[in-house]
C-alpha cells in the first residue's frame, strides 16, 4: 500500500491565497503584536510569509520598471519615494 506522504508532490505548495486568508493573517498579526499569538495563528503567518513577501517584492520591481519607462512626465501612483 502506498503511503499517504507519497501522494503529496515535493515540494508541496499551497493553493491560492485569498483575500479572506490575508484578512485573517492581518488580524492574527495584530493579535501577535499584543502577545496573543496562538499556535494556529503562528502556523498561518509562517505559511504566508514567503509567498506574500515574494509577491510584494515582485510588485515593487514591476512598478519600478513601469516608473522608469514612464519617465518624469507621468506620475505612477503611489509615486516614487523621494
BATIFI-620913 format. One record per residue: residue number from 1; residue in one letter; x, y, z of N, C-alpha, C, O, CB in turn. Coordinates in steps of 0.1 Angstrom, whole numbers, plus 5000, padded with zeros to 4 digits. Atoms other than C-alpha are relative to their C-alpha. Glycine has a CB too. Example, Ala and Ser with C-alpha at 12.3 -4.5 7.8 and 13.67 -1.06 7.14 Angstrom:
REM BATIFI-620913
<k=1	r=A	nX=5009	nY=4988	nZ=5000	caX=5123	caY=4955	caZ=5078	cX=5009	cY=5012	cZ=5000	oX=5019	oY=5012	oZ=5007	cbX=4990	cbY=5000	cbZ=5012>
<k=2	r=S	nX=4991	nY=4989	nZ=5000	caX=5137	caY=4989	caZ=5071	cX=4992	cY=5011	cZ=5008	oX=4997	oY=5022	oZ=5009	cbX=5004	cbY=5005	cbZ=4986>
This chain:
REM BATIFI-620913
<k=1	r=X	nX=5008	nY=4988	nZ=5000	caX=5000	caY=5000	caZ=5000	cX=5009	cY=5012	cZ=5000	oX=5019	oY=5013	oZ=5007	cbX=4990	cbY=5000	cbZ=5012>
<k=2	r=X	nX=4992	nY=4987	nZ=5001	caX=5013	caY=5035	caZ=4991	cX=4997	cY=5009	cZ=5012	oX=4986	oY=5011	oZ=5016	cbX=4996	cbY=5007	cbZ=4987>
<k=3	r=X	nX=5001	nY=4991	nZ=4989	caX=5020	caY=5058	caZ=5020	cX=4993	cY=5013	cZ=4995	oX=4996	oY=5017	oZ=4984	cbX=5013	cbY=5003	cbZ=5007>
<k=4	r=X	nX=5007	nY=4987	nZ=5004	caX=4999	caY=5090	caZ=5020	cX=5010	cY=5011	cZ=4997	oX=5007	oY=5019	oZ=4988	cbX=4991	cbY=5004	cbZ=5011>
<k=5	r=X	nX=4990	nY=4990	nZ=5003	caX=5030	caY=5111	caZ=5020	cX=5006	cY=4999	cZ=4986	oX=5010	oY=5009	oZ=4981	cbX=5012	cbY=4999	cbZ=5010>
<k=6	r=X	nX=4996	nY=5001	nZ=5014	caX=5039	caY=5098	caZ=4986	cX=4991	cY=5006	cZ=4990	oX=4994	oY=5009	oZ=4979	cbX=5002	cbY=4985	cbZ=4996>
<k=7	r=X	nX=5009	nY=4994	nZ=5009	caX=5008	caY=5114	caZ=4972	cX=5001	cY=5015	cZ=5000	oX=4995	oY=5022	oZ=4991	cbX=4986	cbY=4996	cbZ=5004>
<k=8	r=X	nX=4998	nY=4986	nZ=5000	caX=5019	caY=5149	caZ=4981	cX=5012	cY=5004	cZ=4992	oX=5023	oY=4998	oZ=4994	cbX=5002	cbY=5005	cbZ=5015>
<k=9	r=X	nX=4988	nY=4996	nZ=5009	caX=5041	caY=5165	caZ=4954	cX=5011	cY=5007	cZ=5008	oX=5007	oY=5014	oZ=5018	cbX=4995	cbY=5009	cbZ=4989>
<k=10	r=X	nX=4989	nY=4994	nZ=4993	caX=5075	caY=5176	caZ=4966	cX=5006	cY=5011	cZ=4991	oX=5008	oY=5008	oZ=4979	cbX=5011	cbY=4990	cbZ=5003>
<k=11	r=X	nX=5004	nY=4995	nZ=4987	caX=5079	caY=5204	caZ=4974	cX=4985	cY=5003	cZ=4999	oX=4980	oY=5008	oZ=4989	cbX=5008	cbY=5013	cbZ=5003>
<k=12	r=X	nX=5014	nY=4997	nZ=4999	caX=5043	caY=5208	caZ=4985	cX=4998	cY=5015	cZ=4999	oX=5005	oY=5023	oZ=5005	cbX=4994	cbY=4994	cbZ=5013>
<k=13	r=X	nX=5002	nY=4986	nZ=5002	caX=5028	caY=5241	caZ=4975	cX=4985	cY=5003	cZ=5004	oX=4976	oY=4995	oZ=5002	cbX=5002	cbY=5005	cbZ=4986>
<k=14	r=X	nX=5014	nY=4997	nZ=4996	caX=4997	caY=5259	caZ=4989	cX=4992	cY=5004	cZ=4988	oX=4997	oY=5007	oZ=4978	cbX=5000	cbY=5011	cbZ=5011>
<k=15	r=X	nX=5009	nY=4995	nZ=5010	caX=4967	caY=5269	caZ=4969	cX=5000	cY=5015	cZ=5000	oX=5009	oY=5021	oZ=5006	cbX=4986	cbY=4995	cbZ=5002>
<k=16	r=X	nX=5000	nY=4985	nZ=5001	caX=4958	caY=5305	caZ=4961	cX=4998	cY=5006	cZ=5014	oX=4990	oY=5000	oZ=5022	cbX=4989	cbY=5004	cbZ=4990>
<k=17	r=X	nX=5002	nY=4992	nZ=4987	caX=4960	caY=5330	caZ=4990	cX=4989	cY=5010	cZ=4997	oX=4991	oY=5020	oZ=4990	cbX=5013	cbY=5007	cbZ=5005>
<k=18	r=X	nX=5012	nY=4991	nZ=5003	caX=4925	caY=5346	caZ=4990	cX=5001	cY=5012	cZ=5009	oX=5009	oY=5013	oZ=5018	cbX=4988	cbY=4992	cbZ=5003>
<k=19	r=X	nX=5001	nY=4988	nZ=4992	caX=4916	caY=5380	caZ=5004	cX=4996	cY=4996	cZ=5014	oX=5000	oY=5002	oZ=5024	cbX=4990	cbY=5009	cbZ=4993>
<k=20	r=X	nX=5005	nY=5004	nZ=4987	caX=4898	caY=5362	caZ=5032	cX=5012	cY=4995	cZ=5009	oX=5013	oY=4998	oZ=5021	cbX=4990	cbY=4989	cbZ=4999>
<k=21	r=X	nX=4988	nY=5005	nZ=4993	caX=4931	caY=5344	caZ=5042	cX=5009	cY=5012	cZ=5004	oX=5014	oY=5012	oZ=5015	cbX=5007	cbY=4990	cbZ=4991>
<k=22	r=X	nX=4992	nY=4988	nZ=4997	caX=4950	caY=5377	caZ=5040	cX=4994	cY=5008	cZ=5011	oX=5001	oY=5013	oZ=5020	cbX=5002	cbY=5008	cbZ=4988>
<k=23	r=X	nX=5007	nY=4993	nZ=4989	caX=4924	caY=5394	caZ=5062	cX=5002	cY=4993	cZ=5013	oX=5004	oY=5000	oZ=5024	cbX=4985	cbY=5002	cbZ=4997>
<k=24	r=X	nX=4998	nY=5007	nZ=4987	caX=4927	caY=5367	caZ=5088	cX=5015	cY=5001	cZ=5005	oX=5017	oY=5003	oZ=5016	cbX=4997	cbY=4985	cbZ=4998>
<k=25	r=X	nX=4986	nY=4999	nZ=4996	caX=4965	caY=5369	caZ=5087	cX=5003	cY=5014	cZ=5006	oX=5011	oY=5015	oZ=5015	cbX=5009	cbY=4998	cbZ=4987>
<k=26	r=X	nX=4998	nY=4986	nZ=4994	caX=4963	caY=5407	caZ=5093	cX=4995	cY=5000	cZ=5014	oX=5002	oY=5006	oZ=5023	cbX=4992	cbY=5010	cbZ=4991>
<k=27	r=X	nX=5006	nY=5001	nZ=4987	caX=4941	caY=5400	caZ=5123	cX=5009	cY=4993	cZ=5010	oX=5011	oY=4997	oZ=5021	cbX=4986	cbY=4994	cbZ=5000>
<k=28	r=X	nX=4991	nY=5009	nZ=4992	caX=4965	caY=5373	caZ=5136	cX=5012	cY=5009	cZ=5003	oX=5017	oY=5008	oZ=5014	cbX=5004	cbY=4987	cbZ=4993>
<k=29	r=X	nX=4988	nY=4992	nZ=4997	caX=4995	caY=5397	caZ=5132	cX=4997	cY=5011	cZ=5010	oX=5006	oY=5014	oZ=5018	cbX=5005	cbY=5006	cbZ=4986>
<k=30	r=X	nX=5003	nY=4990	nZ=4990	caX=4977	caY=5424	caZ=5151	cX=4999	cY=4994	cZ=5014	oX=5003	oY=5000	oZ=5024	cbX=4986	cbY=5007	cbZ=4996>
<k=31	r=X	nX=5001	nY=5007	nZ=4987	caX=4969	caY=5399	caZ=5179	cX=5014	cY=4996	cZ=5005	oX=5017	oY=4997	oZ=5017	cbX=4992	cbY=4987	cbZ=4999>
<k=32	r=X	nX=4986	nY=5003	nZ=4996	caX=5006	caY=5388	caZ=5179	cX=5007	cY=5012	cZ=5006	oX=5015	oY=5010	oZ=5015	cbX=5007	cbY=4994	cbZ=4988>
<k=33	r=X	nX=4993	nY=4988	nZ=4995	caX=5017	caY=5424	caZ=5185	cX=4996	cY=5002	cZ=5015	oX=5004	oY=5008	oZ=5022	cbX=4996	cbY=5012	cbZ=4992>
<k=34	r=X	nX=5004	nY=4998	nZ=4986	caX=4998	caY=5423	caZ=5218	cX=5003	cY=4987	cZ=5008	oX=4999	oY=4986	oZ=5020	cbX=4985	cbY=5003	cbZ=5001>
<k=35	r=X	nX=4995	nY=5012	nZ=4992	caX=5013	caY=5389	caZ=5228	cX=4989	cY=4989	cZ=5000	oX=4991	oY=4980	oZ=5008	cbX=5003	cbY=5004	cbZ=5013>
<k=36	r=X	nX=5010	nY=5010	nZ=5000	caX=4982	caY=5368	caZ=5219	cX=5001	cY=4991	cZ=4987	oX=4991	oY=4990	oZ=4980	cbX=4986	cbY=5006	cbZ=5001>
<k=37	r=X	nX=4998	nY=5008	nZ=5012	caX=4997	caY=5346	caZ=5192	cX=4997	cY=4985	cZ=5004	oX=5004	oY=4979	oZ=5012	cbX=5014	cbY=5001	cbZ=4994>
<k=38	r=X	nX=5003	nY=5014	nZ=4998	caX=4982	caY=5311	caZ=5191	cX=5008	cY=4991	cZ=4991	oX=5015	oY=4996	oZ=4981	cbX=4985	cbY=4997	cbZ=4997>
<k=39	r=X	nX=4993	nY=5009	nZ=5009	caX=4998	caY=5280	caZ=5175	cX=4994	cY=5001	cZ=4986	oX=5002	oY=5001	oZ=4976	cbX=5000	cbY=4986	cbZ=5006>
<k=40	r=X	nX=5006	nY=4999	nZ=5013	caX=4973	caY=5282	caZ=5147	cX=5003	cY=5013	cZ=4993	oX=5006	oY=5013	oZ=4981	cbX=4985	cbY=4998	cbZ=5001>
<k=41	r=X	nX=4996	nY=4987	nZ=5006	caX=4980	caY=5319	caZ=5141	cX=5014	cY=5000	cZ=4996	oX=5017	oY=5005	oZ=4985	cbX=4998	cbY=5011	cbZ=5010>
<k=42	r=X	nX=4986	nY=5000	nZ=5004	caX=5017	caY=5313	caZ=5141	cX=5002	cY=4991	cZ=4987	oX=5010	oY=4995	oZ=4978	cbX=5009	cbY=4994	cbZ=5011>
<k=43	r=X	nX=4999	nY=5008	nZ=5011	caX=5013	caY=5285	caZ=5116	cX=4995	cY=5007	cZ=4987	oX=5001	oY=5006	oZ=4976	cbX=4991	cbY=4987	cbZ=5001>
<k=44	r=X	nX=5005	nY=4992	nZ=5011	caX=4992	caY=5308	caZ=5094	cX=5010	cY=5010	cZ=4995	oX=5012	oY=5011	oZ=4983	cbX=4987	cbY=5007	cbZ=5003>
<k=45	r=X	nX=4990	nY=4990	nZ=5003	caX=5018	caY=5335	caZ=5095	cX=5012	cY=4994	cZ=4993	oX=5018	oY=4999	oZ=4983	cbX=5005	cbY=5008	cbZ=5012>
<k=46	r=X	nX=4989	nY=5006	nZ=5006	caX=5046	caY=5311	caZ=5087	cX=4996	cY=4994	cZ=4986	oX=5005	oY=4994	oZ=4977	cbX=5005	cbY=4988	cbZ=5009>
<k=47	r=X	nX=5005	nY=5005	nZ=5013	caX=5025	caY=5296	caZ=5058	cX=5000	cY=5011	cZ=4990	oX=5003	oY=5009	oZ=4978	cbX=4986	cbY=4994	cbZ=5002>
<k=48	r=X	nX=5002	nY=4989	nZ=5009	caX=5020	caY=5330	caZ=5043	cX=5013	cY=5008	cZ=4998	oX=5014	oY=5015	oZ=4988	cbX=4989	cbY=5009	cbZ=5004>
<k=49	r=X	nX=4989	nY=4991	nZ=5000	caX=5053	caY=5347	caZ=5050	cX=5008	cY=5000	cZ=4986	oX=5009	oY=5011	oZ=4980	cbX=5010	cbY=4996	cbZ=5011>
<k=50	r=X	nX=4992	nY=5000	nZ=5012	caX=5074	caY=5336	caZ=5020	cX=4992	cY=5004	cZ=4987	oX=4996	oY=5013	oZ=4980	cbX=5005	cbY=4986	cbZ=4998>
<k=51	r=X	nX=5007	nY=4996	nZ=5012	caX=5047	caY=5338	caZ=4992	cX=4996	cY=5015	cZ=5000	oX=4996	oY=5021	oZ=4990	cbX=4988	cbY=4992	cbZ=4998>
<k=52	r=X	nX=5005	nY=4986	nZ=5000	caX=5034	caY=5372	caZ=5004	cX=5012	cY=5009	cZ=4998	oX=5011	oY=5019	oZ=4991	cbX=4993	cbY=5003	cbZ=5014>
<k=53	r=X	nX=4988	nY=4992	nZ=5001	caX=5069	caY=5387	caZ=5007	cX=5005	cY=4999	cZ=4985	oX=5009	oY=5010	oZ=4980	cbX=5011	cbY=4996	cbZ=5009>
<k=54	r=X	nX=4996	nY=5001	nZ=5014	caX=5078	caY=5373	caZ=4972	cX=4991	cY=5009	cZ=4991	oX=4995	oY=5015	oZ=4982	cbX=4999	cbY=4986	cbZ=4996>
<k=55	r=X	nX=5010	nY=4992	nZ=5008	caX=5046	caY=5389	caZ=4958	cX=5003	cY=5015	cZ=5001	oX=5002	oY=5022	oZ=4992	cbX=4986	cbY=4996	cbZ=5003>
<k=56	r=X	nX=4997	nY=4986	nZ=4998	caX=5054	caY=5422	caZ=4974	cX=5012	cY=5005	cZ=4992	oX=5012	oY=5015	oZ=4986	cbX=5002	cbY=5003	cbZ=5015>
<k=57	r=X	nX=4988	nY=4997	nZ=5007	caX=5089	caY=5422	caZ=4960	cX=4998	cY=5001	cZ=4985	oX=5003	oY=5010	oZ=4978	cbX=5011	cbY=4990	cbZ=5004>
<k=58	r=X	nX=5003	nY=5000	nZ=5015	caX=5077	caY=5413	caZ=4925	cX=4992	cY=5012	cZ=4996	oX=4995	oY=5018	oZ=4985	cbX=4992	cbY=4987	cbZ=4996>
<k=59	r=X	nX=5008	nY=4988	nZ=5004	caX=5051	caY=5441	caZ=4925	cX=5009	cY=5013	cZ=5001	oX=5008	oY=5021	oZ=4992	cbX=4988	cbY=5002	cbZ=5010>
<k=60	r=X	nX=4991	nY=4989	nZ=4999	caX=5078	caY=5466	caZ=4937	cX=5009	cY=5001	cZ=4988	oX=5011	oY=5012	oZ=4982	cbX=5008	cbY=5000	cbZ=5013>
<k=61	r=X	nX=4991	nY=5001	nZ=5012	caX=5101	caY=5455	caZ=4909	cX=4992	cY=5004	cZ=4987	oX=4998	oY=5011	oZ=4979	cbX=5006	cbY=4986	cbZ=4998>
<k=62	r=X	nX=5008	nY=4997	nZ=5012	caX=5073	caY=5457	caZ=4883	cX=4997	cY=5015	cZ=5000	oX=4999	oY=5022	oZ=4989	cbX=4987	cbY=4993	cbZ=5000>
<k=63	r=X	nX=5003	nY=4986	nZ=4999	caX=5063	caY=5492	caZ=4895	cX=5013	cY=5009	cZ=4997	oX=5012	oY=5019	oZ=4991	cbX=4994	cbY=5004	cbZ=5013>
<k=64	r=X	nX=4987	nY=4992	nZ=5003	caX=5100	caY=5504	caZ=4893	cX=5002	cY=5000	cZ=4985	oX=5006	oY=5010	oZ=4980	cbX=5012	cbY=4993	cbZ=5008>
<k=65	r=X	nX=4998	nY=5001	nZ=5015	caX=5102	caY=5492	caZ=4857	cX=4990	cY=5009	cZ=4993	oX=4994	oY=5017	oZ=4984	cbX=4999	cbY=4985	cbZ=4995>
<k=66	r=X	nX=5010	nY=4992	nZ=5006	caX=5070	caY=5509	caZ=4848	cX=5003	cY=5015	cZ=5002	oX=5002	oY=5023	oZ=4993	cbX=4986	cbY=4997	cbZ=5006>
<k=67	r=X	nX=4996	nY=4986	nZ=4997	caX=5081	caY=5541	caZ=4866	cX=5011	cY=5005	cZ=4991	oX=5012	oY=5016	oZ=4987	cbX=5003	cbY=5002	cbZ=5015>
<k=68	r=X	nX=4988	nY=4996	nZ=5009	caX=5114	caY=5541	caZ=4847	cX=4996	cY=5002	cZ=4986	oX=5001	oY=5011	oZ=4979	cbX=5011	cbY=4989	cbZ=5002>
<k=69	r=X	nX=5004	nY=4999	nZ=5014	caX=5097	caY=5535	caZ=4814	cX=4991	cY=5013	cZ=4998	oX=4991	oY=5018	oZ=4987	cbX=4993	cbY=4988	cbZ=4995>
<k=70	r=X	nX=5009	nY=4989	nZ=5002	caX=5071	caY=5562	caZ=4820	cX=5007	cY=5014	cZ=5000	oX=5002	oY=5023	oZ=4994	cbX=4990	cbY=5000	cbZ=5012>
<k=71	r=X	nX=4993	nY=4988	nZ=5000	caX=5097	caY=5589	caZ=4826	cX=4994	cY=5010	cZ=5010	oX=4986	oY=5006	oZ=5018	cbX=5000	cbY=5006	cbZ=4986>
<k=72	r=X	nX=5003	nY=4989	nZ=4990	caX=5093	caY=5622	caZ=4845	cX=4986	cY=5007	cZ=4997	oX=4981	oY=5014	oZ=5006	cbX=5010	cbY=5010	cbZ=5001>
<k=73	r=X	nX=5013	nY=4993	nZ=5003	caX=5061	caY=5634	caZ=4827	cX=4988	cY=4992	cZ=5004	oX=4977	oY=4996	oZ=5001	cbX=5000	cbY=5003	cbZ=4985>
<k=74	r=X	nX=5012	nY=5008	nZ=4996	caX=5039	caY=5606	caZ=4841	cX=5002	cY=4996	cZ=5015	oX=5013	oY=4991	oZ=5018	cbX=4999	cbY=4987	cbZ=4991>
<k=75	r=X	nX=4999	nY=5003	nZ=4986	caX=5032	caY=5601	caZ=4878	cX=4993	cY=4986	cZ=5002	oX=4981	oY=4985	oZ=4999	cbX=4993	cbY=5011	cbZ=5009>
<k=76	r=X	nX=5005	nY=5014	nZ=4997	caX=5028	caY=5564	caZ=4887	cX=4996	cY=5000	cZ=5015	oX=5005	oY=5002	oZ=5023	cbX=5010	cbY=4989	cbZ=4996>
<k=77	r=X	nX=5005	nY=5001	nZ=4986	caX=5007	caY=5561	caZ=4919	cX=5005	cY=4988	cZ=5006	oX=5004	oY=4977	oZ=5000	cbX=4985	cbY=5002	cbZ=5001>
<k=78	r=X	nX=5000	nY=4989	nZ=4990	caX=5016	caY=5559	caZ=4947	cX=5011	cY=5009	cZ=4999	oX=5013	oY=5018	oZ=5008	cbX=4999	cbY=4994	cbZ=5014>
<k=79	r=X	nX=4989	nY=4991	nZ=5002	caX=5046	caY=5577	caZ=4934	cX=5013	cY=4994	cZ=5004	oX=5014	oY=4984	oZ=5011	cbX=4997	cbY=5013	cbZ=5007>
<k=80	r=X	nX=4986	nY=5004	nZ=4996	caX=5083	caY=5573	caZ=4938	cX=5004	cY=5006	cZ=5013	oX=5000	oY=5018	oZ=5016	cbX=5010	cbY=5004	cbZ=4989>
<k=81	r=X	nX=4996	nY=4994	nZ=4988	caX=5098	caY=5578	caZ=4972	cX=5011	cY=5010	cZ=4997	oX=5019	oY=5009	oZ=4988	cbX=5006	cbY=4989	cbZ=5010>
<k=82	r=X	nX=4990	nY=4989	nZ=5002	caX=5119	caY=5610	caZ=4975	cX=5013	cY=4996	cZ=5005	oX=5022	oY=5004	oZ=5004	cbX=4995	cbY=5012	cbZ=5006>
